[in-house]
Structures are given as C-alpha cells and as structure tokens.
Amino acid sequence: MPEYSDPEKNYTVIYPDGWLPLTHEGSPHVSLASLTTGGYLKVEACQFEKQAPEALRPERALQSLVDCEKRSWPQIEEPVIQRGSRSGSALAYMTYTRTEPKDEDHLADFGHTRAWIFSRGRVQVRCLYRCRSNDAGVDDDELDEIIGSLELHDEPHLDTASFTNYYFSLLKRQRPQLAIRAPEGLALTLQDGQTVLLEHLYHHYLLEPHRMDELIESHINLLDYCGDDVPDLKNYKQIKPLLFPKIFRAASRNLPSHRVPLWPGIGIGAVIQGSVFTYGVNSERLKNWSRDSLNDVMEDLLDNLYSITPVAPRGLRNEEGQTQAISYVDHAFAASFILFEDFYNTTSHNLSTDEFLVGLPDPSCVSCFRDDDPRFVVQHTAMLRWDYHRSVERLTDAIYLVTGPSPKDVKPYDILHCCPKKA
C-alpha cells in the first residue's frame, strides 16, 4: 500500500486503495479522501519548539475541538474522550454523530466525526475524520487500518533560516573568500556578486536529512566552478542567450522589481542557465544591466523560451479515446510554457474543452487536464500533489481552473469538493 510522509517528516502513514491523498496549498496537512463515502481523514502535524506537557496533552486538544463544534451545534451530546498510548505516544480519541440539516445549504455538511490525537516528544499529530451521518461506520475498518499505520517521528529538522545559516557557517570556514554576506531567504550572494539559489539543496535535505553535511559539502565544492560555466554575468549582451523565464511562488501581489505577478500564488522570475549552476536574477543584477525591472527584459525572456527545441507532451486518454490530460515533464522550464501566447487556445483545442485545470508541482512539469470527470480530477490531482511533495524544487500544489487566455481567467480550484462516491 502507498505511504504518505508529511513535508516536515513528522509522521508517516499508509493508506489503502480507494483513499486519495489531497494536500492543500500553503498548509502542512493532508486529507485522505474516501472514494467509498466521499468522507475524508485530515492528518495535521505540529512541532513545538520545546516539550510542553500541558499543550501536548491529546485530550486537551480534543476537548478544544469539541468546544469549537458545540459553538456551532450546541445540541450535540458531550462525546466521551478516551485515552491510551501506542509506541511511546500518548493518545486520545473520540467519536460522535449529529444529523445534518436537510436544506440545500448543508449538502456538503459532514455530521459524523471520529478524531485521534497522538503526542510524543515535541510532535503532536491530529487526525480528524468526517463523513455524512448516514455513512457512519462504512469506512471504519479501513480507518482503523490507516490510524494503526501512523508513525510519529520527533527528530528535529532545520527550518530554512537555520539550514541556510548552517550552510553559511560552513562556507565561511571552507571558502572564506566566497562568503561575504549571509543568505537572504534561500538566495546566496557570493563575493563577486553572483547569486546562487539554495532552494533545490534545501528540499534535497528534507528528503534525506541524514545526508545534510554530505549534500552541503558537495554543493560548496561545486562553488569552485561558479561563474566559469557562463560568460561575464555583468555583460547583458553575452548573458542574454542564457536568460529564461521561470515560474516562482509568490506570496502576494506586491513583488520586488525582479518578479512579475502572474496567477494567484505564482509569478514570473528569471534565471541564467549555466552548465553547472542556475543563477538567480535579482534586483541587483538587473541594476548591473541598467534595467529597472524584469519587464525591461521580458521580451528577451520570451524569445528564448520560444527558441527552446519543441518538447513532446504526454497525453492521457480515457476508455472512449478522449484526451483527458496533456503534460510536459522533465524539462527545466516546462512550467514556463504557460507563458506561451497560444497556451490557452492550444490546450483548450487539444483537450476539446473551453475550460481546464492546470497543475504545476515543480518548474519541470506542467499538466493540463479536463474537469468534467470528478473521479479522474481527484486521481490526477493526487498524483500531481504527490509529485510536489517528492520534488526537490517544489513550485506549488495548487490546482488552477483556466477559463480563458487572460490571467484574470485563472483562479485556484477547490479539489476537496470534487471527491465522488463510488458508483
């Protein structure tokens, strides 16, 4: 059976066929959606900075959940909170059911609830299952199997700031001539002004934390060749052929001059593609080129994108032979293909639909798929979000609904409301 491991490595859980992992943009939890009932099991982990016995008590967290529920549904009876332990973890769990109102406003309301909370060391994992009240008990055997497979991992992991600070401390010791200032976010600026992105290295560390020192040392050794794989980085005329647009995450619409907003949650940036390193284009580099903003080089970026050797897409058809999905994968700038002027028209033609969904798990993948088969949408989204969590250069686990050629025609798509019951 497949295994899910959360991005921060706080826990792993195994789930059977018929349950699909649906992760959520910007959120540290996963919902395992049941195709049998349409219910879902949300699993969320939190890690405390220090061991806090009171805050980590599982029954306390469950009581808070009950109190919150009773504010909306004061008529529910007080559920019995049971306590236990398993594999060194303290455990509390409960079950209760309320009947949903029958009006249309409550069609998506789930009245049956089961909840489990595990605590060990500095880690607490909360599991909340909900389904319609008339489906109570249907998923119980598989739920117990999933909960029984849950394993907590309370080994500490470095956040991005701690990781980059540790990286910089090793860089100062091993290559003092290169280290002039601490990294800003996940961007490292070297002595000669070159900017190297550390995001790829950090996500590689999260996948293999036991290899942290080895990964950092290999990266630092490569810095000896930094700048030798490209022409003069300050000479725009020489650099221009190596300049490409790249899609980045964007927390807000107020972006620095070296970013341009695109779709909700993502924006356009630029990189210089060397044979060894990818060099970031920041505001300082633009200033060295006598450019005020990324818009001043956008035409060159798109010209280089259009000059890329055509990449063959992967198509996926249903039993009737209709194309359900078209994906471009394993190309460094595949996600940037959404910038092509004819992206919407070509994709809508190939999928035979006026609106479609788009997933961008990392910069090397873009997948476009139809939205008219809920079962397929859930399965394809689960695959894309699984790719996102396994990637060492994550872009976004959001799914976008595209209804026209303008950025105004693009909005995030709520996948949880698409989970169907089995026929």
Sequence and secondary structure as in RCSB ss.txt:
>XXXX:A:sequence
MPEYSDPEKNYTVIYPDGWLPLTHEGSPHVSLASLTTGGYLKVEACQFEKQAPEALRPERALQSLVDCEKRSWPQ
IEEPVIQRGSRSGSALAYMTYTRTEPKDEDHLADFGHTRAWIFSRGRVQVRCLYRCRSNDAGVDDDELDEIIGSL
ELHDEPHLDTASFTNYYFSLLKRQRPQLAIRAPEGLALTLQDGQTVLLEHLYHHYLLEPHRMDELIESHINLLDY
CGDDVPDLKNYKQIKPLLFPKIFRAASRNLPSHRVPLWPGIGIGAVIQGSVFTYGVNSERLKNWSRDSLNDVMED
LLDNLYSITPVAPRGLRNEEGQTQAISYVDHAFAASFILFEDFYNTTSHNLSTDEFLVGLPDPSCVSCFRDDDPR
FVVQHTAMLRWDYHRSVERLTDAIYLVTGPSPKDVKPYDILHCCPKKA
>XXXX:A:secstr
  EEE TT SEEEE  TTEEEEE TT SEEEEEETTTS EEEEEEEE SS  TTTT HHHHHHHHHHHHHHH TT
S     EEEEETTEEEEEEEEE     SGGGTT   EEEEEEEEETTEEEEEEEEE GGGTTTTHHHHHHHHHH 
EE       HHHHHHHHHHHHHHH TTTB S  BTTEEEBTTS EEE HHHHHHHHH GGGHHHHHHHHHHHGGG
TTTTSS TT HHHHGGGEEEEEEE SSS   TT EE STTEEEEEEEE SS EEE  HHHHHHTT SSGGGGHHH
HHHHHHTS     EEEE TTS EEEEEEES TTGGGGGGSTTHHHHHHHHHTSS EEEE SSTTEEEEE SS HH
HHHHHHHHHHHHHHH SS     EEEE SSSGGGEEE  GGGG     
